[in-house]
Amino acid sequence: MNMIELLKVVVLGMTEGFTEWLPVSAAAHLMLMEGILRPEADAAVLTALHAALQLGASFAALIMYWPRLDLLNGKARKRKAAARLCMDLFAGTVPTAILGFLLFDWIQSRLKSGYLISLMLILFGAVMLAVERGRRYRKPETDLLRKLNPHMALYIGMFQVLGLIPGVSRTGAAILGALLFGCSARTAAEFSVILGIPLTAGAAILTLVRKGVPSVPGAGLLMAVGFAAAFIVSFSAIRFLVTRAKKKNYAVYGWYRIAVGAVFLVWTFLTALVAA
């Protein structure tokens, strides 16, 4: 295992750690970055590496939000708030978890087209801009996590199902769902991160269970390095998302998605042209 390959994995881990928690599609950015870096690992190792990156990102989010989810410690009021948030988390997770489990193989085999990802980046970016424009004229009804309820969380979770389509972004779908159902920008950001903890970890575990961990020499090291990189960067990404949500709107992500989608479309076309 040479140092160059390890550095490539570090870059991939940093990419996952940052884009997993922003509404910009981690899948698209990882695919684009792999096309640029061209890691030498085979498909089986890369699949296991992706799972390790997701586990690193989800573990970081769990550490950050564990104090709010801990049902056993603190005063009665804090435990009650944690219990309510866990109920919201469960309600919001169910739709995506069920469909993700049932459609896992189909999504992996049918929805990895670069053209589809480009379209979803651009289309969902335009939707984000439209939602932000409409949000200017109404005051949010839910401006704190503790004001959420399981019914609202379920609706957000149903909207989040769109994030199963590569290029849409699970975080982006959850945020838009929360905004449409009256959450403030910060509440939408925080709840999207909390929803991502079991879903991101679950997707990674499901991948490892179904595909297995390759017995290729060095695969374990690559997974450990990627896990660490995604884990470390995720803390900064989550803070960036929540802090920016306090002061700014999500329009910048919409414009960014459209720009990246255009770049991804050109890259996909040129890649297909060279391959032909």
N, C-alpha and C positions, 0 to 999 in steps of 0.2 A: 504494500500500500504506500504510494508516494505522497509527498506533501501537497502536490498540486491537486490531487483528487480530494484530499481532506479539506483543502481550502474551498474547493467547489461545493462540498457538502455544507461547509460553514455558511457560504453565501446562500445556498438553498434554504438552510435553516433560518437564517435571518429574514429571507423573503417570506417564508411561511409565518414566522413569528409576527411580522408586521402586518402582512395582508390578511391573515386569518381574522383579525379583529376589526379591520376597517371594511367599509362597504364597497370593496373594489374587486373581489373575487381572487382568493388565494390560488384556486386551481389554474386560472388563466395566467397569473404571474409566475407560478412554478413551471408551467409548460413553456412559457416564453423564456424564462431564465435557463431552463434545461436546454432549450434550443440554442441559446447563446453559449453556454458553458460546455455543452456536450460531454457530460460525465461518462467515464468508461464503463460504469457498472451496467450489468444487463437488466432486462425488464423486471425480473423477479426481485432483484436487489433494490431497484428503484421503487417498486411497489411497497416493499417493507420499509424503505427509508421514508417514504411519504407518511406511512403510519406512525413511524417514530417522531417525525416532525409534528404531526397532529397531537400526539401524546404530550410532547414537550410544551406545546402551546396551551393545551387544555389544563395541564398541571399548573402552569403559571397562573392562569385565570382562577383556578380553584384556590390556590394559596391567597390570592388577592381578595377574593370574595368569601372565603371561609368564615371570617368573623360574622358575616351577615347570615350565613347558612347554618351556623353551629346551633343545634337544638338543645345541647346539653349544658352549656356554660352561660354564665351571666345571670342577670336578674330576670325575674319572671316576665317583665315587659319585653326584654330583649329576646328571650326564648320564644315568646308569643309572636313577635315580629318575624323571627327566623322561621317559625313553623308556617306562618302565612306565606312567606316568600318561597319556602320549599313547596307548598301547595301550588303556588303560581308557576313555579319551575316545572313541576310534574305536569300540570295542565298544558303548558306551552310546549313541552317536549313530546308529548304523546303523538300528535299527528305526523310530525317529521320522522320520529323514531319508527313508527309502524310502516309508513310508506318507504322510508329509507331501507329498512330491513327487507321488505318484500321486493323492492325494485333494484336492489344493490347490483346484482349481476347485469341486469338490463341496462342500467345507467352506465356501468363500466364498459360495456361492449358497444352500446349504440349512441351514447351522447358525448363522445369525446372528440367530436369534429371541431377543427379549428374555426371553420366558418360559423358553426352554431355558437361557439363561445364568443366570437367577435360580435355577432348579432346581439347576443344577450348583454354583452358589455355596453353596447351602444343603446339598445332599446331600454334597458333598465336605468341607464344613466339619464336618458330623456325623461323617464317616469319620475326619477328622483328630483329632477329640476321642476317638473310640473307639480309634484307634491309640495316642494318647498315654496313655490310661488303661491299656491293656495293656502299654505299655512300662515302666510303673512297676515291674513285677514281674520284669524280666529285665535283666541287665547286657549292654551292647552288646559284640558280638564284634569289631567293627572300629572303633577309635577314632582312627585316623590315615589320611590319604589313601594313604600308601604301603602300607597293609595291604590296600587293595582289590586285586582281580584281575579280569582280563577277563571271567570267567564271571559274577561278581557284577555287574560293570558292565553286562553284556548284560541281565541280569535287571532291573536298575534301568531300563535303556533301554526294555525291553519295557513296564514299568509306566508309563514316561514318555509312551508313546503316547497314554494317556488325555488328556494335556495338549493334544492336537490339538482336543479338543472345547472350544469357547469357554465360558468360565466355570469350567473345571476348574483351569487354571493349570499350565503346563508345569513351573514351579519346584515347585509343590505336589505334582504327581504324582511328580516325581523324588525329592523329599524323602521322601514317604511310602513310595515303593518302597525307598529306601535304609534307612529305619527298619525296615521289615518284614523286610529281609534282614540286619539285625543291625548296621547302622552307628550310630555315636553321633550325637547331634544336630548337633554341629559338622561332622563328616565329611559327613553328609547335606547340610548347607547348602553347604559348599564344593564338593562334587561336583556339586550341582545348578547352581551358578553356572558351573562349568567346562563342563558339558554344554550350558549355554545359549549359550556363545560361538558355536560353529559353527551351531547350530540357529537362533538368533535372527538372526544375520547371513545365513544361508542363506535363511530365509523372506523377509527384506527384499530380498535380491538377486533371488530368484525373482519377487517381486511387481513389482520394477522391470523385469525382463526381459519378463515377460508383459504387464504393463499399460503400461509405458513411463513416461517422465518427461513430464508435460504441458508444452506450449510456451506456457502461459499466463503473461503478464507477472507477475513477483513470485513465481512458484512456487518458483524456485530459492532465493530469499531465505527464504521460509517454511521450506523443507526445511533450509537451513543453520542457521537459528535453532533449529528443533526439535531437530536433531542435537546442537547445542551444549548445549541445556538438558538433554536426556536423558543426554548424556555426563557432564556435571558432577554431576548428582544421583545417577547410578548408583554413583559411588564411595561416597557416604554410605549408600546403600541396602544395598550389599553388606557394608560394614563393620557396619551395624546388624544385618543378618541373621546374620552369623557371630558377632559379639560377643554378641548375645542368645542364640544357640544354646548358647554356653558355659555360661550361667548359668540359663537358663529353658527351658521346654519349648515346644512349638508349639500348646498349647491356646488361647492368646490369638488366634492366627490363625484357629482353628476358629470361635470365638465371633464374631470380626470378620466372617468370611465369611458366617455365618448372618445377622448384622445387615445387612450390605450386600446380601445376597440378598433380604431382605425389603423393603428400601428400593427395590432395583432392580425387584422385582416390582410394587410399588405404582406406581413411576414408569412402567413399561412399560404398565400398565393405564390409567393416566391419560392417557398419550400417545396410546394407541389410542382412548380415549374422545373426546379432543379432536379427533383426526384424523377420526373418524366424524362 
